[in-house]
């Protein structure tokens, strides 16, 4: 019986709202925009942070990256009035790698990398590349995937073989019609036979070097055995630029420390810092902890969500005030109807319920449309701008829930005002 | 106060129309309304007061037809509001069908209105967004009844007022006379003790007004108690008793014709 009354009250509410279709639609618009903006904003925020987190995860959340840095004071000396042709020595050393491997608990593998920028030639093609000297387990640490052929092996390392593995992008750019696996590349003065093609999981960050143009394709990578890199290029790298030359001795450009699990990453982080500090008297390396970055990204995302959520909540609030305003006008306009209903036996709570139901119908109806539009908007946004968007279930539920709550909160006052009208006054109202 | 149930007259008010398990109807001659020394004072401001009723005593018997007349400010509207349980007296007691409603709380008064009183207003006061049938059903809605069981009764009442073919029309599709007849049907749907009509013909031309009054006459002949407020002597002449109000008191009372002993002469 009660449910029947509720149903007929809802039907009556819809009827009364249909009496002023334009007014009801405009009132709903506030809620529609509010709900839509909650869902769309959170979807865009979620998508953006998802992309950032994926990029960090690709670095490997169990990894700690240590990179060599040219110490700022040395860079100044070289660029400024320092003696020309001075040989700089900085960065990570082979000993660092060995020391980390043997002293830090929870280390699974330590992967050293020498990254040298050099032009790579095949017949008449010449491309600037990163020539990366590394060890055979590089693929396991970085998650790179062999597309054809094989990666470096222990024998290559042992015999300093002149072989190389190139990235798929480079293979495409360097070899027009030839099969890369049948040919050799020329790097500096030496030829390296191509034995495999791999695809990187993440684009390794390009090593920026003074005097070098940036903006070259990032995945022009050539992988050669570390031992080959040491013997063919030597420890001292000399490069000429604009009438002067720089010579620098850098043993390793990057060490990737793979830990057993993420718990080990947290304990190892300060230990590695102290271990390195003792053997480096200048600030010539940096530590990148993807796990930490991930945490920061998550914290940023939370903050971002709060900001977006508040903006959206404000728009819902404005929508709610719009509803209240219209309902108050509605109550005034229908004063006589209220009086008639009261005379015919309606109790105060019947009138309250009637107007509350109307407000809730407005806001929930607006909420439903808003959910539909809000789920559509991210699709359009990601289609038009290439931004990734993720509509989460909870954002839909929260937005819809808030729209319902807005209806009740902002409907209560007008409904109460209607119920408290004196029936005699209400009947006399013109 | 309540006598043995009088069977509803066949034809005009179908017996099936009575709500199941309804209260016993009042027999003719029994008082269904008793006002005892009713005062109503409106406070206008801090000091100013309006003494609208100054001790009204009135008894209304079941089956009677009473017209209340009087100049504006005489207190007749106040009296009608009190009779309709829309307001509470400042002092005095009001028995409606045996219950003292003079100091009932708001919800109980609403219920009393819904169960015991049928209203007919000067400006019809139908609800614009509802159809004729839904308008007739409004008083039932607030008694928590399942309206689906009352569709037949609504159709009967609409037929009774001559609008059986307009059940699904909206008020704005009807003439004034038709709207007032819908209001009459609505006042009957809860089978009230008493029908209060406030200038029911005030907005109608004399021909349609006469039609509505004829309808009210028929209701009275069928046993309904009618209380009617009017300015028009011709309207008042249809009543058994005419009460003239002046300055918050009953000035004089005229009995046009006695209350028939047989409640339903037309159907005897």
Interface residues (C-beta under 8 A of the other chain):
Chain A: X1 X2 X4 X5 X8 X12 X15 X16 X18 X19 X336 X337 X339 X340 X341 X342 X343 X344 X345 X346 X347 X348 X349 X350 X423 X424 X427
Chain B: X81 X84 X86 X87 X106 X107 X110 X111 X113 X114 X115 X119 X121 X125 X127 X128 X129 X130 X138 X139 X141 X142 X143 X144 X145 X146 X147 X148 X186 X190
